[in-house]
Amino acid sequence: MGLNKAQKAAIMHFTGPCLVLAGPGSGKTLTIAKRIEYLIKVYKVRPEEILVITFTKYAAGEMKQRFCRIMGTEGIPVNFGTFHSVYYWILKWAYGFNQGNLLLEDEKSAILKEITERMDEESFPEGMDEDGLRELSEEIGNVKNNRKEIESYESRQFDREVFREIYLAYEAEKKKLRKIDFEAMLILCCRLFEERADILEKWRQRFRYILIDEFQDINRAQYDAIRMLAAPSDNIFAVGDDDQSVYGFRGASPGIMMRFKEDYPKADKILLDVNYRSGACIVKSALRVISHNRERFEKEIAAAAKDGKDVEVLEFDGPLEESLHIVGRIKELEKEGVRPEQTAVLFRTAADSGILTELLSRHQIPFCMREKIYNMYEHFAAQDMMSYLKLAQGDRERAHFLRIVNKPNRYISRESMREGPVTFESLRSFYCDKGWMMERIDELEQDVRTLCGKTPYAAMQYIRKCIGYDGFLKEYAKTKHLDYEKIKDMLDQVQESSKGCADTQEWLEGVERYGAALRQRAKEKRGGGGEGVALHTMHGAKGLEYDNVFIIGANEGNMPYKKAKLPKEIEEERRLFYVAVTRAKKRLAICHTRERNGKNISPSRFIFELKGSQNGKNDVK
């Protein structure tokens, strides 16, 4: 591929600050690699004085490989690294830090779990689930990433005082262990540079030219440290796309990127305005969506390919029909000679993939996920459903009774089920002198009998609505600080997956086979295999591209996500949708459903924006 005018301008930039707006598929990796070459060969910059910063080890490795191919040799001492690796390098030199000083993510989660478990009963009766701990960890990191004071910080999830207590306890535990987390590295570097002018000057001389990839993902602490490091020459070459800033939960914001010109008024600004990835229809549709955001640089981007297929918008009755259609399309593509690896299915959250992954497994279509493969049947609520169904089949294993006997609460004690198998007669025998308990046991037995003659779908509906499981779940989520709506959505998917299955035993066996298949895929992934149709969350798809892309679950409440309320949150959701759309090279299909678990739902507002109007455009069908 020859270089266009904008790419050449970026490559030939020499000194001073420069902001390069690099849209999807604009050749930014090539542009960065060619600029490094130009600095060395034309401007005679020593390679060891060049620092190239990315956000992941994978991206750093990819950039280094691209540079080596261009130079035709390896071993040129240009510095490639992530923000964390660079700051660790500096702290190691200044304070003698080693790997043992770094707090790993698993260790961080364990500390937070212990803290929440020992807090008072009212705040956390029995700790938090995995998702809650992850969100708590992200929010603690956000305090530092944005260089905020804990005394004035307003938490998104918790009472202000509760969050402050957790934060201070976490910091105290780290200090006791003599460890620092990744966010603390950034803060320490900032303080080191602020307090030790001699050390700052040493590293300024070491890194005279700084190139930053994916600049839109930078947070306040990273930005402050880089500005100090680059001064006074300010040789910062910042490459990114404000329209792809989707890590607000990590402290990233398009506002930082947009502030660059204010901080550096004399900075060059270059727009890489050609998309070499996607067809013209996809590019136009993506631009129509993102143009609704206010906090962004205005851009005109053209597709190098002037033709291409129309963007499809597909409507289905429900999630099952949606997933069945995609399975059929993947089979059709395979018949046309398209390899599974050339196709991707994208979704808002990992939980949205549950029905699809089961169907892919059932139809023996290979698939892989960069993120953890989500098995909805392993969730405690799904396990509860299965225990009810197994009891209905006559299985009297003690574990099933223990699991559901008090969901909802019937006040049946574990003492009454000390040995297995458990029967309704054994329960009545234990409570023979308590008439009110006998009635509750009779009612449970009758409910289990009622389940016998129902399909799995109808049985789960009966458990949730007639037996009262949903009411129990709502109260349980409240006391455990869990997201009830999130659990309910997952359970809706489990129930939806059983549609069309008349036999409970058949469905349960299918669930077991699916679990075994996922475990096998996890082994293949660890072994370096696991090729197939790519399944990604929209966040996980960032930086990737595929010939054929399906976006599923494009409904209000999912895109944008229901938790997004503020205008800035809606704008980030729109940027995330834009990222998903621009992963497609040749074909793009956006899918939504009319209902979910018996409730009518609306198409995502982003679909109407993509069409350009309620009636649509010629490049969207």
C-alpha positions in Angstrom: 0.0 0.0 0.0 1.4 3.4 -1.0 1.3 6.2 1.5 -1.3 9.0 1.2 -0.7 12.7 1.7 -1.8 12.7 5.4 0.3 9.7 6.3 3.4 11.3 4.6 2.8 14.5 6.6 2.7 12.5 9.9 5.8 10.5 9.0 7.9 13.5 8.1 7.0 15.5 11.3 10.2 16.2 13.2 10.2 18.1 16.4 7.6 19.5 18.7 4.1 18.2 19.5 1.9 16.5 16.9 -1.6 15.1 17.3 -2.6 12.5 14.6 -6.3 11.7 14.4 -6.3 8.1 13.1 -9.7 6.7 12.3 -10.5 3.0 12.0 -8.5 1.2 9.3 -6.4 4.3 8.5 -3.0 2.6 8.7 -1.9 4.1 12.0 0.5 1.2 12.9 2.2 1.6 9.5 2.4 5.4 10.0 4.0 5.1 13.4 6.5 2.5 12.3 7.4 4.5 9.2 7.9 7.7 11.3 10.3 5.8 13.6 12.2 4.8 10.4 12.2 8.4 9.2 13.5 9.8 12.5 16.4 7.3 12.4 17.3 7.4 8.7 16.5 11.0 7.7 16.7 13.0 10.9 19.6 10.9 12.4 17.9 10.4 15.8 19.6 7.8 17.9 17.3 4.8 18.2 17.7 4.5 22.0 16.3 8.0 22.4 13.0 7.0 20.9 10.2 5.7 23.2 7.1 4.1 21.7 4.3 3.6 24.2 1.2 1.4 23.7 -1.4 0.1 26.0 -0.9 -3.6 25.8 2.0 -6.0 25.5 0.4 -7.5 22.4 0.2 -4.0 20.7 3.8 -3.2 21.7 5.0 -6.5 20.2 3.0 -6.0 17.0 4.4 -2.4 16.6 8.0 -3.7 17.1 7.5 -6.4 14.5 6.1 -4.0 12.0 9.1 -1.6 12.6 11.6 -4.5 12.2 10.0 -5.6 8.9 10.3 -2.0 7.6 13.9 -1.7 8.7 14.7 -5.1 7.4 16.6 -6.1 10.5 16.1 -6.7 14.3 18.1 -5.5 17.2 17.7 -1.8 16.6 17.5 -0.4 20.2 14.2 1.6 19.9 12.3 1.4 23.2 8.8 -0.3 22.8 6.7 -0.7 25.9 3.4 -0.2 27.7 2.8 2.7 30.1 3.1 0.3 33.0 6.3 -1.3 31.8 7.9 2.2 31.3 6.9 3.5 34.7 8.0 0.2 36.3 11.4 0.7 34.6 11.7 4.2 36.0 10.7 3.1 39.6 13.0 0.1 39.5 15.9 2.4 38.7 14.9 5.0 41.3 13.7 2.8 44.2 15.0 -0.6 43.5 11.5 -2.1 42.8 11.3 -5.7 41.6 8.4 -7.9 40.4 7.8 -9.0 44.0 6.7 -5.4 44.8 3.9 -5.5 42.2 0.4 -6.5 43.3 -1.2 -8.9 40.8 -4.9 -8.6 39.9 -5.7 -11.9 41.6 -4.1 -10.7 44.8 -6.0 -7.4 44.5 -9.3 -9.2 44.2 -8.5 -11.5 47.2 -7.7 -8.4 49.3 -10.9 -6.7 48.4 -12.9 -9.8 48.9 -11.5 -10.2 52.4 -12.2 -6.5 53.2 -15.8 -6.6 52.1 -16.4 -9.9 54.0 -15.2 -8.5 57.3 -17.1 -5.3 57.0 -20.3 -4.8 59.0 -23.4 -6.8 58.3 -25.4 -3.9 56.9 -22.9 -3.0 54.2 -21.9 -6.5 53.0 -23.7 -9.5 54.6 -21.6 -12.0 52.8 -19.1 -10.2 50.6 -19.5 -9.6 46.9 -19.6 -11.7 43.7 -16.9 -11.7 41.1 -18.5 -9.0 38.9 -18.9 -6.7 42.0 -15.3 -7.2 43.0 -14.1 -6.4 39.5 -16.2 -3.1 39.4 -14.9 -2.2 42.9 -11.3 -2.8 41.7 -11.9 -0.6 38.7 -13.3 2.2 40.7 -10.4 2.2 43.2 -8.1 2.3 40.2 -10.1 5.2 38.8 -9.5 7.4 41.9 -5.7 7.1 41.2 -5.9 7.3 37.4 -7.7 10.6 37.6 -5.5 11.8 40.5 -8.5 12.4 42.8 -8.5 12.8 46.5 -10.4 10.1 48.3 -11.8 12.5 50.8 -13.8 14.3 48.1 -14.4 11.3 45.8 -18.1 10.4 45.0 -18.5 6.7 44.4 -20.7 5.3 41.6 -21.6 2.1 43.5 -21.4 2.7 47.2 -22.2 5.0 50.0 -19.4 7.6 50.1 -18.3 6.6 53.6 -18.5 2.8 52.8 -16.3 3.3 49.7 -13.8 5.4 51.6 -13.5 2.7 54.3 -12.9 0.1 51.6 -10.3 2.3 49.9 -8.3 3.1 53.0 -8.4 -0.6 54.2 -7.1 -1.6 50.8 -4.3 0.9 50.9 -3.4 -0.2 54.4 -3.2 -3.8 53.4 -1.0 -3.0 50.4 1.4 -1.1 52.7 1.5 -4.0 55.1 2.4 -6.3 52.2 5.0 -3.8 50.9 3.4 -3.9 47.4 2.1 -1.4 44.9 -0.7 -1.8 42.3 -0.4 -0.6 38.7 -2.3 2.6 39.3 0.1 3.4 42.2 3.0 3.1 39.8 1.6 6.0 37.8 1.1 8.2 40.9 4.6 7.4 42.2 6.1 8.4 38.9 4.3 11.7 38.8 5.5 12.4 42.4 9.0 11.4 41.6 9.1 13.7 38.6 7.5 16.6 40.6 9.9 16.2 43.6 13.2 15.2 41.9 14.2 17.5 39.1 17.5 15.7 38.7 15.8 12.3 38.1 13.3 13.9 35.7 16.1 15.5 33.7 17.9 12.1 33.4 14.9 10.5 31.9 14.2 13.5 29.6 17.7 13.0 28.2 17.0 9.3 27.8 13.8 9.6 25.9 13.9 12.7 23.6 11.2 11.5 21.2 8.0 10.0 22.6 5.4 8.3 20.3 2.1 7.2 21.9 -0.3 4.8 20.2 -4.1 4.7 21.1 -3.8 8.1 22.7 -7.6 8.2 23.3 -7.1 5.6 26.0 -4.8 7.7 28.1 -5.9 8.7 31.7 -5.0 11.8 33.7 -2.1 10.3 35.6 -0.5 8.9 32.4 -1.0 12.2 30.7 0.6 14.2 33.5 3.7 12.0 33.7 4.2 12.1 29.9 3.9 15.9 29.8 6.6 16.2 32.4 8.8 13.7 30.7 8.5 15.3 27.3 9.1 19.0 28.4 10.6 21.3 27.4 11.1 20.2 23.8 7.6 18.6 23.9 8.4 16.0 21.2 5.2 14.1 21.7 3.7 12.3 18.7 0.2 11.3 19.9 -1.8 9.0 17.6 -5.4 8.1 18.4 -9.1 8.4 17.6 -11.3 10.3 20.0 -14.3 8.4 18.5 -12.9 5.2 19.9 -12.4 6.3 23.5 -14.3 3.5 25.3 -12.5 3.0 28.6 -14.1 5.6 30.8 -14.2 3.1 33.6 -10.4 3.2 33.6 -10.2 7.0 33.6 -9.8 7.5 29.9 -11.7 10.4 28.3 -11.9 12.0 24.8 -11.6 15.3 26.7 -7.9 14.6 27.4 -7.2 14.1 23.7 -9.2 17.2 22.8 -7.3 19.2 25.4 -4.0 18.4 23.6 -4.3 21.4 21.3 -5.0 23.7 24.3 -2.0 22.4 26.2 0.1 22.6 23.0 -1.3 25.5 20.9 1.5 25.2 18.3 1.0 21.4 17.9 0.5 20.1 14.4 -2.8 18.3 13.9 -3.1 15.7 11.1 -6.1 13.7 10.1 -5.6 10.2 8.5 -8.7 10.5 6.5 -8.8 7.3 4.4 -10.3 4.0 5.7 -8.5 1.1 4.0 -10.5 -1.5 6.0 -14.2 -1.2 5.3 -16.5 -0.8 2.3 -18.0 2.6 1.6 -21.4 1.7 3.0 -20.0 0.6 6.3 -17.8 3.8 6.6 -20.8 6.1 5.8 -23.1 4.3 8.3 -20.5 4.5 11.0 -19.9 8.2 10.5 -23.7 8.8 10.6 -23.8 7.3 14.1 -20.8 8.9 15.6 -21.7 12.4 14.2 -24.4 12.5 16.9 -21.7 12.9 19.6 -20.8 16.4 20.7 -17.5 15.8 22.4 -15.4 15.0 19.4 -13.2 16.3 16.6 -15.2 16.8 13.4 -13.8 14.5 10.7 -14.4 13.7 7.1 -13.3 10.1 6.4 -13.5 8.4 3.0 -13.4 4.7 2.2 -10.6 3.6 -0.1 -13.0 1.0 -1.5 -15.8 2.8 -3.3 -18.1 -0.2 -3.5 -19.2 -2.8 -0.9 -22.3 -4.5 0.4 -25.1 -2.7 2.1 -25.3 -2.8 5.9 -28.0 -5.1 7.0 -30.4 -4.4 9.9 -32.2 -7.6 10.9 -35.2 -8.0 13.2 -36.1 -11.2 15.0 -38.8 -12.4 17.4 -36.4 -13.1 20.2 -32.8 -14.0 21.1 -33.2 -17.7 20.1 -34.3 -16.8 16.6 -31.5 -14.2 16.4 -28.9 -16.8 17.3 -30.4 -19.5 15.0 -30.2 -17.1 12.1 -26.5 -16.3 12.7 -25.7 -20.0 12.9 -27.5 -20.5 9.5 -25.5 -17.6 8.0 -22.2 -18.9 9.3 -23.0 -22.3 7.6 -23.8 -20.5 4.4 -20.6 -18.6 4.5 -18.7 -21.8 5.0 -20.3 -23.3 1.9 -19.1 -20.2 0.0 -15.5 -21.1 1.1 -15.3 -18.5 3.9 -13.2 -19.7 6.8 -14.7 -19.4 10.3 -11.8 -17.1 11.4 -13.0 -14.5 8.9 -16.3 -14.0 10.8 -17.0 -12.4 14.1 -20.0 -12.0 16.3 -19.9 -9.0 18.7 -22.1 -8.2 21.7 -22.3 -5.7 24.6 -21.5 -8.0 27.5 -20.2 -11.5 27.7 -23.6 -12.7 29.1 -25.2 -11.8 25.8 -23.3 -14.7 24.1 -24.9 -17.4 26.1 -27.6 -18.7 23.7 -25.3 -18.3 20.7 -22.3 -20.2 22.1 -24.6 -23.1 23.0 -26.1 -23.2 19.5 -22.6 -23.0 17.9 -21.5 -25.9 20.1 -24.6 -27.9 19.3 -24.0 -27.4 15.6 -20.3 -28.3 16.0 -19.2 -24.9 14.6 -15.8 -24.0 16.1 -15.6 -20.7 17.9 -13.1 -18.8 20.1 -13.2 -15.9 22.6 -10.2 -13.7 23.6 -12.1 -13.0 26.8 -13.3 -15.7 29.3 -15.9 -17.9 27.6 -19.1 -17.3 29.5 -21.2 -20.3 30.5 -24.5 -19.0 31.7 -25.4 -22.5 33.1 -22.7 -22.2 35.7 -24.5 -19.2 37.3 -26.1 -20.0 40.7 -29.5 -19.0 39.4 -29.3 -21.4 36.5 -28.1 -24.1 38.8 -31.2 -23.5 41.0 -33.4 -24.0 38.0 -31.7 -27.2 37.1 -32.0 -28.5 40.7 -35.8 -27.9 40.6 -36.1 -29.7 37.3 -34.0 -32.6 38.5 -36.2 -33.0 41.6 -39.2 -33.0 39.2 -37.6 -35.9 37.4 -37.4 -37.9 40.6 -33.8 -37.2 41.5 -33.7 -37.1 45.3 -30.0 -36.1 45.7 -29.5 -34.2 48.9 -27.6 -31.4 47.0 -30.7 -30.5 45.0 -32.8 -30.1 48.1 -30.2 -28.1 49.9 -29.9 -25.8 46.9 -33.6 -24.9 46.4 -35.5 -25.8 49.5 -35.4 -22.2 50.8 -35.6 -20.4 47.5 -38.0 -18.8 48.3 -37.6 -19.2 52.0 -39.7 -22.1 53.5 -37.7 -22.1 56.8 -36.7 -25.8 56.3 -33.5 -26.4 58.2 -30.4 -28.2 57.0 -30.9 -30.5 60.1 -33.9 -32.0 58.4 -31.6 -33.1 55.4 -28.6 -34.4 57.3 -28.3 -37.5 55.1 -29.3 -38.3 51.6 -31.2 -39.2 49.6 -33.9 -36.7 50.9 -37.5 -37.4 50.3 -40.7 -35.5 51.1 -41.6 -38.2 53.5 -38.3 -37.9 55.4 -38.9 -34.1 55.7 -42.5 -34.6 56.9 -41.2 -37.2 59.4 -38.7 -34.6 60.8 -41.4 -31.9 61.2 -44.2 -34.3 62.2 -45.1 -32.2 65.3 -45.3 -28.9 63.4 -48.4 -28.6 61.3 -47.4 -25.3 59.6 -44.1 -26.9 58.4 -46.0 -30.0 57.1 -48.1 -27.6 55.0 -45.0 -26.0 53.5 -43.5 -29.4 52.6 -46.8 -30.5 51.0 -46.9 -27.3 49.0 -43.2 -27.9 47.8 -44.1 -31.4 46.8 -47.1 -30.3 44.9 -45.0 -27.7 43.0 -42.4 -30.3 42.1 -45.2 -32.6 40.8 -46.6 -29.7 38.7 -43.3 -29.2 37.0 -43.3 -32.9 35.8 -45.7 -32.3 33.0 -44.2 -29.1 31.7 -41.6 -28.3 29.0 -38.3 -26.9 30.4 -39.4 -23.4 29.3 -42.8 -23.6 31.0 -41.3 -25.2 34.1 -38.9 -22.4 34.6 -41.7 -19.9 34.1 -43.7 -21.7 36.8 -40.6 -21.7 39.2 -40.0 -18.0 38.7 -43.5 -16.6 38.7 -45.8 -19.2 40.6 -43.3 -20.6 43.1 -41.9 -17.1 43.6 -38.2 -17.6 42.7 -37.9 -14.1 41.0 -39.2 -12.5 44.2 -36.6 -14.4 46.2 -33.9 -13.4 43.7 -34.7 -9.7 43.9 -34.4 -9.7 47.7 -31.3 -11.9 47.6 -29.6 -9.5 45.2 -30.4 -6.5 47.4 -28.9 -8.0 50.5 -25.8 -9.2 48.7 -25.2 -6.0 46.7 -25.7 -7.8 43.4 -27.2 -6.4 40.2 -30.7 -7.9 40.1 -31.4 -6.8 36.6 -28.2 -8.4 35.4 -29.0 -11.7 37.0 -32.5 -11.6 35.7 -31.3 -11.0 32.2 -29.0 -14.0 32.5 -31.9 -16.1 33.7 -34.0 -14.9 30.9 -31.4 -16.2 28.5 -31.3 -19.6 30.2 -35.0 -19.9 29.9 -35.0 -18.7 26.3 -32.4 -21.3 25.4 -34.8 -24.1 26.4 -37.5 -22.9 23.9 -38.5 -25.5 21.5 -37.2 -28.3 23.7 -40.1 -30.5 24.9 -38.1 -32.9 27.0 -36.4 -31.9 30.2 -33.9 -34.7 30.3 -32.9 -33.9 26.7 -32.3 -30.3 27.6 -30.3 -31.1 30.8 -28.1 -33.5 28.8 -27.6 -30.8 26.2 -26.5 -28.4 29.0 -24.0 -31.0 30.2 -22.5 -31.5 26.7 -22.2 -27.8 26.2 -20.3 -27.4 29.5 -17.9 -30.2 28.5 -17.3 -28.5 25.1 -16.5 -25.2 26.7 -14.0 -26.9 29.0 -12.3 -28.5 26.0 -12.2 -25.2 24.2 -10.5 -23.6 27.3 -7.8 -26.3 27.1 -7.3 -25.7 23.4 -7.0 -22.0 24.1 -4.3 -22.6 26.7 -2.5 -24.9 24.3 -2.5 -22.2 21.6 -5.4 -23.6 19.5 -9.0 -22.6 19.6 -9.5 -21.3 16.1 -13.0 -20.6 14.7 -15.7 -18.0 14.6 -14.5 -15.1 16.8 -16.8 -14.0 19.6 -16.1 -10.7 21.4 -17.6 -8.1 23.6 -17.4 -4.8 21.9 -14.6 -3.8 24.2 -12.7 -7.0 23.3 -13.1 -6.4 19.6 -11.2 -3.1 19.7 -8.2 -3.1 17.3 -9.4 -6.2 15.4 -11.0 -6.6 12.0 -13.0 -9.3 10.2 -14.5 -9.8 6.7 -17.9 -10.5 8.2 -19.3 -9.1 11.4 -22.6 -9.7 13.1 -23.7 -7.4 16.0 -26.3 -9.0 18.2 -28.6 -7.6 20.9 -28.8 -4.1 19.3 -31.8 -3.1 21.5 -32.4 -0.2 23.9 -31.2 -1.1 27.4 -28.3 -3.0 25.9 -27.0 -0.5 23.3 -26.8 1.9 25.0 -26.4 -0.1 28.2 -29.1 0.5 30.7 -26.7 1.9 33.3 -25.7 4.7 31.0 -27.9 7.7 32.0 -25.8 10.9 31.7 -25.1 12.5 28.3 -21.4 11.7 28.5 -22.2 8.0 29.3 -24.5 7.8 26.3 -21.7 9.3 24.1 -19.3 6.6 25.3 -21.9 3.9 24.5 -22.2 5.4 21.0 -18.4 5.3 20.6 -18.5 1.6 21.6 -21.1 0.9 19.0 -18.9 2.8 16.5 -16.0 0.6 17.4 -18.1 -2.5 16.8 -19.4 -1.3 13.4 -15.9 -0.4 12.1 -14.6 -3.9 12.8 -16.3 -5.1 9.5 -14.4 -5.2 6.2 -16.9 -6.6 3.8 -20.2 -7.5 5.4 -22.0 -6.1 8.4 -25.3 -7.2 9.9 -26.8 -5.6 13.0 -29.4 -7.7 14.8 -32.2 -6.7 17.2 -35.2 -8.5 18.6 -38.9 -7.5 19.1 -39.2 -9.1 22.5 -37.2 -10.7 25.3 -38.7 -13.1 27.8 -42.2 -12.1 26.7 -41.6 -8.3 27.0 -41.6 -6.0 24.0 -38.3 -4.2 23.5 -37.2 -1.4 21.1 -34.4 -1.3 18.6 -31.3 0.6 19.7 -31.4 4.4 19.0 -28.1 3.8 17.3 -29.8 1.8 14.5 -32.0 4.8 13.6 -28.9 7.0 13.7 -27.0 4.6 11.5 -29.8 4.7 8.9 -29.8 8.4 8.9 -33.6 8.6 9.4 -36.5 6.5 10.5 -37.0 5.5 6.8 -33.3 4.6 6.3 -30.8 5.2 3.4 -29.9 3.2 0.3 -26.8 1.8 1.9 -28.7 0.3 4.8 -31.3 -2.4 4.4 
